[in-house]
Each structure stands twice: as C-alpha cells, then as structure tokens.
C-alpha cells in the first residue's frame, strides 16, 4: 500500500497517451500481490509511505478478530482513492520517531489499526456486519494494569501485553479499548506521566533519571512528551516547586 504524503498531484496514471487518473495529497494505492501492473508519469518530487503487509498478518487470529471467513480475506486493487482515517494514521506513522522506545507500543498498535481498517475499506467483497463489542475480564484488566505499572521504565510491546492474557494482538486491542476507553499506548503514557509528575514533585532526582524510570531513553524525548501532556516542561514544574 502506498500513501501519498505530499506531491501526489505530480503523479498520474497513464494508458497510452491518455491520463487515466491523477494523484492528490493523501491518496492511497493498494496493490495485492501479483497485481499492480500500470504506467505512471511523475512530473515533480513526491513523498509517499509504503506499507507492506506480510501474508502471515492474515492468520486465523486476525480473521477471528474481524469475525470474517477466510474466503473474504482478499483486497481489491486500488488506484488513487481517498480513505482519510488510514491516510491520517499513515502520516502519524511516517512522522513518528522510531528510535523512541516509549513509542513502541503506540507504533505496534497503529500498524494493527491500519491493517484492520485497510481490510474494512478495501476488501474485495463486502464484509459481513459484526458485533465487535467485548471487554477484558476483571482479572485480565487487573493483570494488565499491574504489569504496566510495574514496567513503566521498560520497553513494552503489544505482543507482550496480549500474550500476558493469551489473546491475539487484534482481540487484545479491541477489548483493551472497550475496557479502558483509550488505546494501550495512551493509557501507558498517562501512567508514565503521572509517575513522572509525582517524582518531579516529591523527589530531588535528576530529570534524566526520572526520564529513564518512566521509559524514556532520551532526556529530550521525555521533555517533549511531558510538555505535550501537561503543557509545560519538567523544568518548569521543578522551578514552581522551588518557588513555593
């Protein structure tokens, strides 16, 4: 799948001398394996994101999570179509700092979300209506909450959490959102920011050490995350406490 992040208007599909269709910002092209033979004319610079879906993504766990039969797991070929929610997610993925281990859970989850929505938008056959409600049990929710609180300083991956309660990553994401009202990454970030705020207020630890305890390998990454969450940097909180 290709998503045109910028310069899509500089790309046209042609047949002979005729322009079949023109690109545009955030346009999506999807080429199922063995297809996608076409001719394009590019008149200027463009920037796009390629996402490759491994066939193993469409295993029985994924199909069960989507409540679909295997014969429905086929994509149609797509040229320059609009799917704003997928384009927006892809843009976030392209702009993410992949070296920031605190974002690992968010990147994992976003990739699953893109796969699920691509399946819904571009399936070759219309999908059957499904009831995707369902929450974690009290025991499962307690186990996940405890694990996150005990490992705030560690790199946490989606498979770590799903495996803890023997769910596929797709089932886990859906049930987690239904239970906690937000994504695993958003929930984990909230826990980390709460801990960071408490440590800044109640201890004399250096900010760099607090960043590590809260899962941020780089001081700058922690400062940016803290400011996004609270609206002011960690140093500002420390100065305010010192004045008081």
C-alpha positions in Angstrom: 0.0 0.0 0.0 1.3 3.5 -0.9 0.0 6.7 0.7 1.0 10.0 -0.9 2.1 12.3 1.9 2.9 15.2 -0.4 3.3 15.8 -4.1 0.5 13.4 -5.1 -0.7 15.9 -7.7 2.6 15.3 -9.6 1.8 11.7 -10.3 -0.6 10.5 -13.0 -1.5 7.0 -14.2 -1.5 6.8 -18.0 -2.7 4.5 -20.6 -1.0 5.2 -24.0 -1.2 8.9 -24.3 -4.3 9.3 -22.1 -4.3 10.2 -18.4 -6.4 7.7 -16.6 -6.4 9.3 -13.1 -4.4 11.9 -11.2 -3.0 11.7 -7.8 -3.7 14.0 -4.8 -2.4 14.5 -1.3 -3.3 11.6 1.0 -4.3 9.4 -2.0 -4.0 5.7 -1.4 -2.9 3.0 -3.8 -3.1 -0.7 -2.9 -1.6 -3.5 -4.9 -2.4 -7.1 -3.9 0.4 -9.5 -4.6 0.8 -10.4 -8.2 -1.1 -7.3 -9.4 -0.4 -3.6 -9.8 1.0 -3.5 -13.4 0.5 0.1 -14.5 2.3 3.0 -16.1 2.8 6.3 -14.2 4.0 9.7 -15.2 5.8 11.8 -12.5 6.3 15.5 -13.2 7.9 16.6 -9.9 9.1 15.4 -6.5 6.7 13.4 -4.4 6.8 11.9 -0.9 5.0 8.7 0.0 4.9 6.0 2.6 5.0 2.3 1.5 3.4 -0.3 3.9 4.0 -4.0 3.1 1.5 -6.4 4.6 3.1 -9.8 5.2 0.7 -12.7 4.3 1.2 -14.0 7.8 -0.7 -10.9 9.1 -3.9 -12.6 7.8 -3.7 -15.6 10.1 -6.6 -17.3 11.9 -6.3 -14.9 14.8 -6.7 -11.9 12.6 -9.7 -13.4 10.8 -11.3 -14.4 14.0 -10.8 -10.9 15.5 -12.5 -9.4 12.4 -15.2 -12.1 12.5 -14.8 -12.9 8.8 -14.4 -16.1 6.8 -11.0 -16.8 5.1 -12.5 -16.5 1.6 -13.3 -12.9 2.3 -9.7 -12.0 3.0 -8.8 -10.6 -0.4 -8.1 -7.0 -1.3 -9.2 -5.2 -4.5 -6.7 -3.3 -6.5 -6.8 0.4 -5.6 -5.6 3.4 -7.6 -5.6 6.9 -6.0 -8.6 6.6 -3.7 -9.4 8.5 -0.6 -9.5 7.0 2.9 -8.9 9.8 5.3 -8.6 7.8 8.5 -6.0 5.5 7.0 -4.1 8.4 5.5 -4.1 10.2 8.8 -2.8 7.2 10.7 -0.1 6.6 8.0 1.0 10.2 8.3 1.4 9.8 12.1 3.4 6.6 11.5 5.7 8.3 9.0 6.3 11.2 11.4 6.9 9.0 14.5 10.4 8.8 16.0 11.1 5.1 15.6 14.1 5.4 17.9 12.0 6.4 20.8 11.3 3.2 22.7 8.4 4.8 24.6 6.5 4.9 21.3 7.0 1.1 20.6 3.5 0.2 21.9 1.9 3.0 20.0 3.6 2.1 16.7 2.7 -1.6 17.1 -0.9 -0.7 17.8 -1.1 1.8 15.0 0.1 -0.8 12.5 -2.6 -3.2 13.6 -5.2 -0.4 13.4 -4.1 0.4 9.8 -4.3 -3.3 8.8 -7.8 -3.7 10.3 -9.1 -0.5 8.6 -7.4 -1.4 5.3 -9.2 -4.7 5.4 -12.6 -2.9 6.0 -12.1 -0.2 3.3 -10.6 -2.3 0.5 -11.8 -5.8 0.9 -12.7 -7.4 -2.4 -16.1 -8.5 -1.1 -18.4 -6.5 1.2 -17.8 -7.6 4.7 -20.5 -9.0 6.9 -21.7 -6.8 9.8 -20.1 -7.8 13.0 -20.6 -7.1 16.7 -17.1 -6.3 17.9 -18.0 -5.4 21.5 -16.5 -7.2 24.4 -14.2 -6.2 27.3 -11.4 -7.7 29.3 -12.4 -9.6 32.4 -11.8 -8.0 35.8 -8.9 -10.5 36.2 -7.4 -9.7 32.8 -7.7 -5.9 33.3 -6.1 -6.1 36.8 -3.2 -8.2 35.4 -2.6 -5.8 32.5 -2.8 -2.7 34.8 -0.4 -4.3 37.3 2.1 -5.3 34.6 2.1 -1.8 33.1 2.6 -0.1 36.5 5.5 -2.5 37.3 7.3 -2.0 34.0 6.9 1.8 33.3 10.6 2.1 32.7 10.8 -0.8 30.2 10.1 -1.1 26.5 6.6 -2.6 26.3 5.4 -4.2 23.1 1.9 -5.1 22.0 2.7 -8.8 21.9 3.9 -8.6 25.5 0.6 -7.4 26.7 -1.6 -9.6 24.5 0.5 -12.7 25.4 0.1 -12.0 29.1 -3.6 -12.9 28.9 -3.4 -15.3 25.9 -5.1 -13.1 23.4 -4.1 -12.2 19.8 -3.0 -8.7 19.3 -6.2 -7.8 17.4 -8.5 -9.2 20.1 -6.4 -7.5 22.7 -6.6 -4.1 21.1 -10.3 -4.2 20.7 -11.0 -5.4 24.3 -8.5 -3.0 25.8 -10.1 0.0 24.1 -13.6 -1.2 25.2 -12.4 -1.7 28.8 -10.2 1.4 29.4 -11.7 3.8 26.9 -8.4 4.5 25.2 -5.5 2.8 23.3 -2.8 0.9 25.2 -0.3 3.5 24.3 -2.4 6.4 25.5 -3.1 4.5 28.8 0.6 3.7 29.2 1.6 7.3 28.5 -0.9 8.5 31.1 0.7 6.2 33.7 4.2 7.3 32.8 3.3 11.0 33.0 1.6 10.5 36.4 4.7 8.8 37.8 7.0 11.5 36.3 4.9 14.3 37.8 5.0 12.6 41.2 8.8 12.1 41.1 9.4 15.7 40.0 7.2 16.9 42.8 8.3 14.6 45.6 11.9 13.8 45.0 15.2 15.5 44.1 16.1 13.1 41.4 17.6 14.5 38.3 15.2 14.8 35.3 17.4 12.5 33.2 17.0 9.7 35.8 13.2 10.3 36.1 13.0 10.0 32.3 14.7 6.6 32.4 12.4 5.4 35.2 9.4 6.4 33.1 10.5 4.6 29.9 12.3 7.4 28.0 15.8 6.7 27.0 16.5 10.2 25.9 16.0 13.3 28.1 14.7 15.3 25.0 12.1 12.7 24.3 10.8 12.8 27.8 10.7 16.6 27.9 8.7 16.7 24.7 6.3 14.0 25.9 5.8 15.8 29.3 5.2 19.1 27.6 2.7 17.7 25.2 0.8 16.1 28.1 0.9 18.9 30.7 1.5 22.0 28.6 4.8 22.9 30.3 8.3 21.2 30.5 9.5 19.2 33.5 11.9 22.1 34.4 9.0 24.5 34.8 7.4 22.2 37.4 10.6 22.0 39.3 11.0 25.8 39.3 7.5 26.3 40.5 8.1 23.8 43.4 11.3 25.6 44.3 9.5 28.9 44.5 6.8 27.5 46.7 
